[in-house]
Amino acid sequence: MTSENPSSPGPQEPETTSENTAAALAGYQRALRAAPLSAETVRTYTSKVRGYLTWLADADVEADPLIQPRAGLGGA
């Protein structure tokens, strides 16, 4: 006998790189705020990671490295 209730899907991963980037930055900022760091250090680290994520969003990559860490840079 099968259930009449459809099974609920598992957690959804963000679908676009910009969503992945925003989620990654938000998670990083939460972790920084929880760490014993000065406000200036948190601002600096956030700025550096935001810059990296901006670069990454424009980079020629084979897949989304925020979901698939082994995704390599395209081109040569």
C-alpha positions in Angstrom: 0.0 0.0 0.0 1.4 3.4 -0.9 1.0 6.6 1.0 -1.3 9.3 -0.4 1.0 12.0 0.9 3.7 12.8 -1.6 7.2 12.5 -0.1 8.6 15.9 0.7 11.7 16.8 -1.3 15.0 17.1 0.5 16.7 20.4 1.1 17.0 22.4 -2.1 20.4 23.7 -3.1 20.5 27.2 -4.5 20.1 27.0 -8.3 22.2 29.9 -9.5 25.7 31.0 -8.8 24.5 34.3 -7.5 22.3 32.5 -5.0 25.2 30.3 -4.0 27.4 33.3 -3.7 24.9 35.2 -1.5 24.4 32.1 0.7 28.1 31.5 1.0 28.7 35.1 2.0 25.9 35.1 4.5 27.1 31.9 6.1 30.6 33.2 6.3 29.4 36.4 7.9 27.4 34.5 10.5 30.5 32.4 11.4 32.7 35.6 11.6 30.2 37.2 14.0 30.3 34.2 16.2 34.1 34.2 16.3 36.1 36.2 18.9 37.3 38.8 16.3 37.4 42.5 16.3 34.8 44.4 14.3 37.6 45.6 12.0 38.8 42.1 11.4 35.2 41.0 10.6 34.8 43.9 8.1 38.2 43.1 6.5 37.6 39.4 6.1 34.1 40.0 4.8 35.4 42.4 2.2 38.1 40.0 1.0 35.7 37.1 0.7 33.1 39.3 -1.0 35.8 40.3 -3.6 36.8 36.6 -4.1 33.2 35.6 -4.6 32.7 38.4 -7.1 35.7 37.3 -9.0 34.5 33.7 -8.8 31.1 34.6 -10.2 32.8 36.0 -13.3 35.5 33.3 -13.7 35.4 30.7 -16.4 34.7 27.6 -14.4 33.4 24.2 -15.5 30.8 24.0 -12.7 29.8 25.9 -9.6 32.7 25.5 -7.2 30.5 26.6 -4.2 28.6 23.4 -4.7 31.2 21.2 -6.3 34.6 22.1 -4.7 36.6 20.2 -7.3 35.2 22.3 -10.2 38.2 23.5 -12.1 38.8 26.6 -14.0 38.1 26.4 -17.7 40.3 27.7 -20.5 44.0 27.3 -20.4 
